[in-house]
Amino acid sequence: SPVPGQSGNSILYGHNWPCLLGNLTKIKPGDKIEIVMSNTEKKNFIVMFTSIVDPNQTHILSQTTDARITIYTCTGFLDSKRFVATAVLQR
């Protein structure tokens, strides 16, 4: 996937552990996500939507023409689902 901020769908996945994406399920549309690049440049994204999907619903990973990030983690009983947050680059 592209570097966050470039054209396309940048995919970020992590465990729902407290030190990783444990709070991701609290995010909601309109929230801001700031990514700090290795050169200290900041990229700001606005959450457009969240959803819960089955692991086989891989459409969330499809490429796009806009600059977006898709962040997802396990959720549900025995981590049987995926919580997804999709955000677009704020210009």
All heavy atoms as an XYZ file, in Angstrom:
707
protein
N       0.849     -1.186      0.000
C       0.000      0.000      0.000
C       0.890      1.243      0.000
O       2.066      1.181      0.376
C      -0.951     -0.027      1.192
O      -0.292      0.139      2.414
N       0.351      2.388     -0.412
C       1.159      3.616     -0.478
C       1.498      4.160      0.912
O       0.868      3.795      1.919
C       0.259      4.590     -1.236
C      -1.124      4.100     -0.985
C      -1.016      2.611     -0.865
N       2.459      5.037      0.935
C       2.813      5.759      2.158
C       1.630      6.651      2.520
O       1.018      7.268      1.634
C       4.083      6.601      1.923
C       4.381      7.502      3.113
C       5.266      5.699      1.616
N       1.254      6.739      3.793
C       0.136      7.608      4.173
C       0.309      9.030      3.632
O       1.376      9.628      3.769
C       0.179      7.590      5.706
C       0.767      6.266      6.036
C       1.811      6.033      4.960
N      -0.748      9.525      2.981
C      -0.725     10.855      2.385
C      -0.570     10.829      0.882
O      -0.898     11.789      0.203
N      -0.053      9.709      0.347
C       0.038      9.564     -1.103
C      -1.285      9.054     -1.641
O      -2.122      8.538     -0.899
C       1.166      8.602     -1.476
C       2.544      9.115     -1.165
C       3.631      8.141     -1.585
O       3.373      6.980     -1.899
N       4.863      8.608     -1.564
N      -1.475      9.175     -2.940
C      -2.698      8.707     -3.574
C      -2.848      7.199     -3.384
O      -1.907      6.441     -3.583
C      -2.665      9.061     -5.062
O      -3.857      8.660     -5.674
N      -4.030      6.784     -2.959
C      -4.318      5.373     -2.750
C      -4.754      5.097     -1.330
O      -4.905      6.003     -0.510
N      -4.954      3.824     -1.044
C      -5.441      3.371      0.253
C      -4.265      2.794      1.039
O      -3.783      1.713      0.736
C      -6.528      2.311      0.044
C      -7.225      1.915      1.320
O      -7.025      2.517      2.369
N      -8.059      0.896      1.234
N      -3.806      3.506      2.036
C      -2.716      3.058      2.886
C      -3.276      2.202      4.012
O      -4.084      2.671      4.811
C      -1.963      4.267      3.451
O      -0.843      3.855      4.185
N      -2.863      0.953      4.081
C      -3.423     -0.012      5.017
C      -2.548     -0.120      6.256
O      -1.334     -0.345      6.163
C      -3.523     -1.411      4.369
C      -4.238     -1.351      3.020
C      -4.174     -2.394      5.315
C      -5.647     -0.865      3.069
N      -3.165      0.020      7.426
C      -2.470     -0.116      8.698
C      -3.249     -1.114      9.542
O      -4.432     -0.931      9.802
C      -2.396      1.230      9.416
C      -1.763      2.368      8.612
C      -2.040      3.698      9.279
C      -0.278      2.142      8.458
N      -2.572     -2.182      9.975
C      -3.218     -3.208     10.785
C      -2.397     -3.429     12.044
O      -1.173     -3.378     12.019
C      -3.321     -4.530     10.024
C      -3.899     -5.638     10.872
C      -5.267     -5.728     11.059
C      -3.082     -6.556     11.510
C      -5.817     -6.719     11.872
C      -3.622     -7.554     12.315
C      -4.982     -7.631     12.484
O      -5.517     -8.602     13.284
N      -3.079     -3.677     13.152
C      -2.385     -3.977     14.390
C      -3.304     -4.679     15.366
O      -4.524     -4.665     15.221
N      -2.697     -5.297     16.360
C      -3.459     -5.978     17.399
C      -4.238     -4.966     18.237
O      -3.850     -3.808     18.348
C      -2.524     -6.769     18.312
C      -1.886     -7.926     17.633
N      -2.588     -9.059     17.277
C      -0.608     -8.131     17.230
C      -1.767     -9.909     16.703
N      -0.563     -9.376     16.652
N      -5.313     -5.415     18.845
C      -6.114     -4.524     19.699
C      -5.602     -4.562     21.141
O      -6.374     -4.531     22.084
C      -7.606     -4.863     19.616
C      -7.925     -6.263     20.121
O      -7.036     -7.023     20.465
N      -9.194     -6.593     20.166
N      -4.319     -4.620     21.307
C      -3.694     -4.558     22.630
C      -3.694     -3.111     23.108
O      -3.664     -2.182     22.300
C      -2.266     -5.072     22.574
C      -2.149     -6.507     22.150
C      -3.120     -7.471     22.165
C      -0.978     -7.136     21.631
N      -2.626     -8.664     21.696
C      -1.307     -8.489     21.360
C       0.302     -6.698     21.369
C      -0.392     -9.390     20.853
C       1.219     -7.609     20.857
C       0.863     -8.928     20.617
N      -3.708     -2.877     24.399
C      -3.735     -1.500     24.927
C      -2.616     -0.604     24.379
O      -2.842      0.574     24.136
C      -3.596     -1.695     26.435
C      -4.170     -3.047     26.688
C      -3.786     -3.875     25.484
N      -1.434     -1.168     24.138
C      -0.313     -0.354     23.659
C      -0.297     -0.195     22.142
O       0.563      0.520     21.601
C       1.011     -0.952     24.138
S       1.305     -2.613     23.511
N      -1.223     -0.816     21.432
C      -1.280     -0.689     19.974
C      -2.601     -0.040     19.558
O      -2.752      1.159     19.649
C      -1.081     -2.054     19.304
C       0.308     -2.662     19.457
C       0.347     -4.072     18.894
C       1.345     -1.790     18.778
N      -3.538     -0.818     19.094
C      -4.810     -0.264     18.606
C      -5.982     -0.602     19.519
O      -7.124     -0.680     19.075
C      -5.080     -0.764     17.182
C      -4.081     -0.289     16.127
C      -4.393     -0.919     14.779
C      -4.076      1.218     16.020
N      -5.713     -0.762     20.798
C      -6.753     -1.121     21.755
C      -7.885     -0.121     21.857
O      -9.010     -0.479     22.195
N      -7.630      1.146     21.556
C      -8.671      2.184     21.640
C      -9.295      2.514     20.291
O     -10.123      3.416     20.207
C      -8.100      3.455     22.261
C      -7.829      3.281     23.739
O      -8.579      2.613     24.437
N      -6.749      3.873     24.220
N      -8.907      1.819     19.240
C      -9.424      2.147     17.912
C     -10.945      2.089     17.853
O     -11.573      2.905     17.180
C      -8.830      1.210     16.852
C      -9.211      1.521     15.409
C      -8.705      2.907     14.996
C      -8.683      0.459     14.462
N     -11.560      1.173     18.574
C     -13.022      1.036     18.512
C     -13.753      2.250     19.083
O     -14.963      2.367     18.907
C     -13.492     -0.233     19.246
O     -13.051     -0.178     20.601
C     -12.942     -1.487     18.574
N     -13.045      3.158     19.731
C     -13.669      4.369     20.276
C     -13.697      5.522     19.263
O     -14.327      6.548     19.504
C     -12.929      4.814     21.533
C     -13.027      3.811     22.662
C     -12.230      4.244     23.862
C     -12.305      3.182     24.940
N     -11.417      3.476     26.064
N     -13.020      5.355     18.139
C     -12.945      6.418     17.136
C     -14.286      6.536     16.419
O     -15.035      5.559     16.320
C     -11.784      6.143     16.154
C     -11.305      7.425     15.517
C     -12.161      5.099     15.126
C      -9.963      7.301     14.840
N     -14.585      7.745     15.931
C     -15.864      7.951     15.245
C     -15.681      8.925     14.089
O     -14.696      9.664     14.039
C     -16.924      8.433     16.222
C     -16.571      9.701     16.946
C     -17.572      9.981     18.061
C     -17.239     11.188     18.876
N     -15.920     11.303     19.425
N     -16.627      8.931     13.152
C     -16.535      9.857     12.025
C     -16.366     11.295     12.503
O     -16.983     11.730     13.475
C     -17.866      9.664     11.296
C     -18.225      8.236     11.606
C     -17.786      8.038     13.039
N     -15.477     12.009     11.825
C     -15.176     13.392     12.180
C     -13.930     13.530     13.034
O     -13.358     14.613     13.130
N     -13.494     12.427     13.676
C     -12.266     12.475     14.477
C     -11.050     12.674     13.581
O     -11.046     12.283     12.417
C     -12.090     11.191     15.288
C     -13.024     11.098     16.481
O     -13.675     12.109     16.814
O     -13.099     10.006     17.083
N     -10.020     13.259     14.158
C      -8.775     13.529     13.432
C      -7.728     12.484     13.805
O      -7.603     12.112     14.979
C      -8.268     14.919     13.791
C      -6.978     15.323     13.132
C      -6.612     16.751     13.538
C      -5.122     16.924     13.568
N      -4.712     18.239     14.045
N      -6.986     12.019     12.806
C      -5.846     11.124     13.012
C      -4.619     11.838     12.470
O      -4.620     12.283     11.322
C      -6.029      9.786     12.279
C      -7.247      9.043     12.813
C      -4.762      8.929     12.412
C      -7.607      7.804     12.015
N      -3.599     11.954     13.290
C      -2.362     12.598     12.857
C      -1.265     11.540     12.769
O      -1.032     10.806     13.726
C      -1.952     13.684     13.841
C      -0.688     14.426     13.438
C      -0.333     15.525     14.411
O       0.235     15.206     15.478
O      -0.656     16.689     14.105
N      -0.628     11.468     11.620
C       0.498     10.556     11.424
C       1.748     11.401     11.265
O       1.781     12.316     10.431
C       0.284      9.655     10.200
C      -0.919      8.735     10.448
C       1.544      8.847      9.897
C      -1.231      7.794      9.330
N       2.758     11.109     12.063
C       4.034     11.819     11.991
C       5.008     10.942     11.210
O       5.302      9.813     11.627
C       4.585     12.146     13.396
C       5.900     12.894     13.287
C       3.566     12.948     14.194
N       5.484     11.473     10.104
C       6.391     10.742      9.234
C       7.801     10.743      9.827
O       8.096     11.503     10.749
C       6.388     11.370      7.836
C       4.995     11.589      7.262
S       4.008     10.097      7.130
C       4.726      9.389      5.682
N       8.679      9.905      9.289
C      10.045      9.803      9.810
C      10.818     11.113      9.681
O      11.734     11.369     10.452
C      10.803      8.672      9.118
O      10.896      8.921      7.731
N      10.422     11.973      8.730
C      11.083     13.277      8.575
C      10.392     14.362      9.406
O      10.632     15.539      9.205
C      11.121     13.686      7.102
C       9.742     13.941      6.512
O       8.729     13.780      7.182
N       9.707     14.316      5.252
N       9.531     13.974     10.315
C       8.735     14.797     11.241
C       7.573     15.543     10.564
O       6.863     16.278     11.238
C       9.588     15.804     12.054
O      10.087     16.818     11.191
C      10.723     15.103     12.792
N       7.377     15.357      9.265
C       6.219     15.946      8.586
C       4.951     15.291      9.128
O       4.912     14.092      9.356
C       6.317     15.725      7.077
C       5.162     16.310      6.305
C       5.257     16.010      4.813
O       6.152     15.260      4.394
O       4.410     16.530      4.080
N       3.920     16.099      9.331
C       2.655     15.591      9.867
C       1.611     15.512      8.759
O       1.470     16.429      7.962
C       2.149     16.493     10.992
C       3.069     16.488     12.193
C       2.595     17.429     13.268
C       3.580     17.416     14.433
N       3.186     18.345     15.482
N       0.905     14.389      8.741
C      -0.209     14.179      7.815
C      -1.471     14.040      8.656
O      -1.541     13.216      9.564
C      -0.011     12.910      6.995
C       1.276     12.865      6.193
C       1.175     13.727      4.981
C       2.455     13.567      4.170
N       2.412     14.271      2.927
N      -2.470     14.861      8.357
C      -3.727     14.841      9.110
C      -4.829     14.206      8.268
O      -5.001     14.549      7.092
C      -4.124     16.253      9.515
C      -3.161     16.822     10.529
O      -2.939     16.223     11.571
N      -2.576     17.962     10.230
N      -5.555     13.309      8.893
C      -6.645     12.598      8.246
C      -7.913     12.779      9.065
O      -7.859     12.888     10.288
C      -6.326     11.099      8.148
C      -5.152     10.791      7.259
C      -3.853     10.888      7.737
C      -5.336     10.407      5.947
C      -2.765     10.603      6.937
C      -4.255     10.121      5.130
C      -2.969     10.224      5.624
N      -9.051     12.793      8.383
C     -10.352     12.896      9.033
C     -11.096     11.576      8.818
O     -11.235     11.109      7.683
C     -11.186     14.064      8.461
C     -10.462     15.388      8.651
C     -12.584     14.101      9.091
C     -10.238     15.783     10.097
N     -11.568     10.991      9.917
C     -12.292      9.722      9.837
C     -13.622      9.955      9.128
O     -14.411     10.813      9.531
C     -12.528      9.126     11.244
C     -13.371      7.858     11.161
C     -11.201      8.857     11.942
N     -13.841      9.197      8.069
C     -15.080      9.312      7.298
C     -16.121      8.296      7.775
O     -17.301      8.610      7.830
C     -14.814      9.098      5.808
C     -13.839     10.127      5.228
S     -14.326     11.840      5.534
C     -15.761     11.972      4.513
N     -15.667      7.072      8.081
C     -16.596      6.070      8.582
C     -15.847      4.956      9.299
O     -14.640      4.806      9.141
C     -17.482      5.498      7.467
C     -16.735      4.814      6.360
C     -16.423      3.466      6.432
C     -16.345      5.518      5.233
C     -15.735      2.837      5.416
C     -15.659      4.894      4.203
C     -15.356      3.552      4.288
N     -16.600      4.224     10.103
C     -16.094      3.037     10.774
C     -17.064      1.893     10.479
O     -18.231      2.134     10.152
C     -15.976      3.227     12.304
O     -17.265      3.462     12.850
C     -15.036      4.375     12.644
N     -16.577      0.678     10.608
C     -17.451     -0.474     10.397
C     -16.841     -1.696     11.059
O     -15.663     -1.708     11.419
C     -17.679     -0.730      8.902
O     -16.452     -0.988      8.251
N     -17.665     -2.709     11.208
C     -17.220     -4.012     11.685
C     -17.501     -4.998     10.560
O     -18.625     -5.055     10.039
C     -17.941     -4.423     12.977
C     -17.560     -3.444     14.106
C     -17.595     -5.856     13.358
C     -18.283     -3.667     15.405
N     -16.460     -5.743     10.164
C     -16.580     -6.673      9.039
C     -16.060     -8.045      9.437
O     -15.352     -8.204     10.429
C     -15.812     -6.156      7.801
C     -16.348     -4.806      7.341
C     -14.314     -6.072      8.077
N     -16.418     -9.032      8.636
C     -15.858    -10.368      8.786
C     -14.448    -10.373      8.189
O     -14.162     -9.585      7.281
C     -16.717    -11.401      8.047
C     -18.061    -11.635      8.723
O     -18.101    -11.631      9.972
O     -19.059    -11.828      7.994
N     -13.571    -11.257      8.647
C     -12.207    -11.291      8.111
C     -12.134    -11.518      6.600
O     -11.186    -11.060      5.958
C     -11.564    -12.467      8.856
C     -12.337    -12.594     10.114
C     -13.745    -12.195      9.753
N     -13.132    -12.162      6.021
C     -13.103    -12.424      4.578
C     -13.610    -11.246      3.748
O     -13.595    -11.303      2.522
C     -13.887    -13.694      4.243
C     -15.368    -13.572      4.563
O     -15.806    -12.620      5.201
N     -16.129    -14.570      4.148
N     -14.041    -10.175      4.386
C     -14.519     -8.994      3.659
C     -13.318     -8.096      3.350
O     -13.111     -7.052      3.966
C     -15.582     -8.263      4.466
C     -16.875     -9.053      4.568
C     -17.909     -8.327      5.399
O     -17.825     -8.329      6.620
N     -18.872     -7.697      4.729
N     -12.556     -8.510      2.375
C     -11.296     -7.830      2.059
C     -11.473     -6.600      1.175
O     -10.486     -5.949      0.829
C     -10.325     -8.812      1.387
O     -10.945     -9.350      0.208
C      -9.959     -9.941      2.333
N     -12.696     -6.251      0.826
C     -12.926     -5.051      0.020
C     -12.379     -3.792      0.701
O     -12.078     -2.809      0.038
C     -14.414     -4.880     -0.295
C     -15.243     -4.616      0.921
N     -15.660     -5.632      1.766
C     -15.692     -3.464      1.463
C     -16.346     -5.097      2.766
N     -16.389     -3.774      2.606
N     -12.236     -3.835      2.013
C     -11.703     -2.674      2.737
C     -10.251     -2.393      2.356
O      -9.756     -1.297      2.585
C     -11.816     -2.847      4.263
C     -10.979     -4.037      4.731
C     -13.257     -2.962      4.705
C     -10.745     -4.102      6.212
N      -9.582     -3.372      1.756
C      -8.176     -3.229      1.372
C      -8.003     -2.752     -0.065
O      -6.879     -2.524     -0.508
C      -7.452     -4.576      1.544
C      -7.604     -5.240      2.910
C      -6.932     -6.607      2.916
C      -7.047     -4.355      4.004
N      -9.094     -2.590     -0.796
C      -9.020     -2.181     -2.203
C      -8.367     -0.817     -2.340
O      -8.522      0.054     -1.475
C     -10.417     -2.131     -2.819
O     -10.990     -3.413     -2.814
N      -7.650     -0.641     -3.434
C      -7.004      0.639     -3.697
C      -8.032      1.676     -4.136
O      -9.097      1.344     -4.651
C      -5.893      0.495     -4.732
C      -4.635     -0.089     -4.144
C      -4.150      0.698     -2.926
O      -3.981      1.906     -2.955
N      -3.950     -0.002     -1.814
N      -7.695      2.947     -3.921
C      -8.579      4.063     -4.236
C      -7.777      5.118     -4.985
O      -6.554      5.030     -5.082
C      -9.155      4.682     -2.949
O      -8.066      5.167     -2.159
C      -9.947      3.658     -2.147
N      -8.459      6.129     -5.480
C      -7.768      7.216     -6.166
C      -7.513      8.399     -5.246
O      -6.725      9.275     -5.569
C      -8.573      7.692     -7.397
O      -9.886      8.065     -6.964
C      -8.665      6.582     -8.432
N      -8.201      8.431     -4.095
C      -7.957      9.510     -3.138
C      -6.820      9.100     -2.196
O      -6.296      7.996     -2.280
C      -9.223      9.843     -2.343
C      -9.764      8.660     -1.545
O      -9.238      7.539     -1.674
O     -10.719      8.857     -0.785
N      -6.405      9.997     -1.333
C      -5.373      9.707     -0.331
C      -6.087      9.369      0.967
O      -6.652     10.240      1.616
C      -4.449     10.899     -0.147
N      -6.077      8.079      1.346
C      -6.785      7.644      2.543
C      -5.953      6.637      3.315
O      -5.014      6.060      2.786
C      -8.141      7.056      2.206
C      -8.096      5.691      1.579
C      -9.461      5.054      1.424
N     -10.386      5.887      0.686
C     -11.675      5.628      0.551
N     -12.196      4.553      1.111
N     -12.453      6.414     -0.133
N      -6.343      6.451      4.568
C      -5.785      5.387      5.373
C      -6.925      4.502      5.846
O      -8.037      4.991      6.091
C      -4.965      5.906      6.583
C      -5.800      6.826      7.469
C      -3.681      6.571      6.132
C      -5.098      7.256      8.755
N      -6.666      3.229      5.912
C      -7.602      2.276      6.476
C      -6.870      1.590      7.617
O      -5.854      0.935      7.401
C      -8.060      1.254      5.425
O      -8.755      1.949      4.385
C      -8.986      0.211      6.038
N      -7.374      1.790      8.823
C      -6.774      1.205     10.012
C      -7.743      0.156     10.534
O      -8.936      0.435     10.685
C      -6.530      2.270     11.101
C      -5.700      3.424     10.543
C      -5.843      1.642     12.309
C      -5.572      4.588     11.503
N      -7.233     -1.045     10.788
C      -8.148     -2.052     11.316
C      -7.469     -2.975     12.310
O      -6.244     -3.097     12.342
C      -8.850     -2.812     10.199
C      -8.018     -3.761      9.367
C      -8.213     -5.134      9.474
C      -7.080     -3.308      8.453
C      -7.494     -6.019      8.705
C      -6.365     -4.181      7.674
C      -6.572     -5.544      7.800
O      -5.846     -6.419      7.031
N      -8.315     -3.578     13.144
C      -7.861     -4.459     14.215
C      -8.939     -5.493     14.508
O     -10.070     -5.368     14.044
C      -7.526     -3.651     15.486
O      -6.844     -4.487     16.418
C      -8.753     -3.048     16.124
N      -8.588     -6.500     15.267
C      -9.548     -7.539     15.651
C     -10.546     -6.992     16.672
O     -10.225     -6.116     17.469
C      -8.830     -8.726     16.261
S      -7.734     -9.565     15.113
N     -11.749     -7.539     16.640
C     -12.786     -7.187     17.606
C     -13.769     -8.348     17.691
O     -13.675     -9.309     16.923
C     -13.500     -5.869     17.219
O     -14.258     -5.409     18.330
C     -14.382     -6.022     16.008
N     -14.713     -8.267     18.576
C     -15.758     -9.286     18.688
C     -15.331    -10.498     19.500
O     -14.196    -10.598     19.959
N     -16.262    -11.410     19.657
C     -16.043    -12.627     20.430
C     -14.887    -13.421     19.832
O     -14.897    -13.746     18.642
C     -17.322    -13.458     20.455
C     -17.200    -14.726     21.250
C     -17.119    -14.682     22.632
C     -17.146    -15.957     20.614
C     -16.997    -15.846     23.374
C     -17.032    -17.118     21.352
C     -16.952    -17.065     22.733
N     -13.878    -13.687     20.640
C     -12.673    -14.407     20.215
C     -12.024    -13.782     18.978
O     -11.484    -14.469     18.117
C     -12.984    -15.891     19.959
C     -13.465    -16.689     21.171
C     -13.836    -18.105     20.770
C     -12.409    -16.701     22.269
N     -12.104    -12.466     18.887
C     -11.509    -11.717     17.769
C     -12.003    -12.208     16.404
O     -11.260    -12.245     15.423
C      -9.980    -11.775     17.825
C      -9.423    -11.011     19.006
O     -10.117    -10.098     19.505
O      -8.294    -11.308     19.426
N     -13.276    -12.544     16.327
C     -13.847    -13.106     15.104
C     -14.205    -12.070     14.051
O     -14.522    -12.430     12.913
C     -15.088    -13.924     15.444
O     -16.067    -13.086     16.048
N     -14.161    -10.800     14.396
C     -14.505     -9.717     13.465
C     -13.338     -8.745     13.353
O     -12.357     -8.840     14.083
C     -15.748     -8.960     13.960
C     -16.970     -9.799     14.153
C     -17.627    -10.102     12.847
C     -18.949    -10.844     13.096
N     -19.648    -11.109     11.873
N     -13.484     -7.765     12.459
C     -12.487     -6.716     12.300
C     -13.182     -5.363     12.437
O     -14.221     -5.131     11.820
C     -11.799     -6.787     10.933
C     -11.126     -8.115     10.631
C      -9.963     -8.387     11.567
N      -9.366     -9.689     11.301
C      -9.618    -10.793     11.982
N     -10.497    -10.765     12.974
N      -9.023    -11.920     11.697
N     -12.598     -4.488     13.249
C     -13.078     -3.111     13.357
C     -12.241     -2.281     12.397
O     -11.004     -2.334     12.426
C     -12.930     -2.576     14.784
C     -13.448     -1.176     14.909
C     -14.783     -0.940     15.195
C     -12.605     -0.092     14.713
C     -15.265      0.360     15.285
C     -13.082      1.203     14.813
C     -14.417      1.424     15.088
N     -12.919     -1.496     11.552
C     -12.245     -0.744     10.496
C     -12.562      0.743     10.636
O     -13.720      1.123     10.813
C     -12.741     -1.210      9.105
C     -12.011     -0.467      7.999
C     -12.573     -2.714      8.948
N     -11.524      1.576     10.544
C     -11.700      3.027     10.482
C     -11.047      3.519      9.195
O      -9.889      3.197      8.918
C     -11.052      3.693     11.680
N     -11.817      4.262      8.409
C     -11.314      4.804      7.146
C     -11.294      6.322      7.243
O     -12.290      6.941      7.626
C     -12.193      4.338      5.977
O     -12.176      2.906      5.946
C     -11.667      4.872      4.659
N     -10.140      6.905      6.898
C      -9.967      8.360      6.993
C      -9.308      8.887      5.730
O      -8.481      8.212      5.119
C      -9.108      8.686      8.220
N      -9.667     10.105      5.343
C      -9.087     10.734      4.153
C      -8.179     11.883      4.556
O      -8.370     12.515      5.609
C     -10.176     11.227      3.179
C     -10.962     10.050      2.611
C     -11.104     12.211      3.836
N      -7.202     12.138      3.708
C      -6.233     13.194      3.950
C      -6.929     14.546      4.000
O      -7.727     14.883      3.124
C      -5.160     13.198      2.854
C      -4.035     14.202      3.005
C      -3.188     13.901      4.231
C      -3.166     14.194      1.751
N      -6.620     15.307      5.020
C      -7.156     16.669      5.159
C      -6.207     17.595      4.422
O      -5.025     17.640      4.700
C      -7.258     17.045      6.629
C      -7.869     18.374      6.887
C      -7.952     18.680      8.387
O      -7.206     18.116      9.180
N      -8.840     19.550      8.741
N      -6.721     18.341      3.498
C      -5.871     19.248      2.691
C      -6.014     20.660      3.150
O      -6.929     21.088      3.681
C      -6.241     19.121      1.230
C      -6.035     17.677      0.771
C      -5.702     17.627     -0.675
N      -5.622     16.249     -1.099
C      -4.503     15.664     -1.470
N      -3.385     16.327     -1.499
N      -4.491     14.416     -1.863
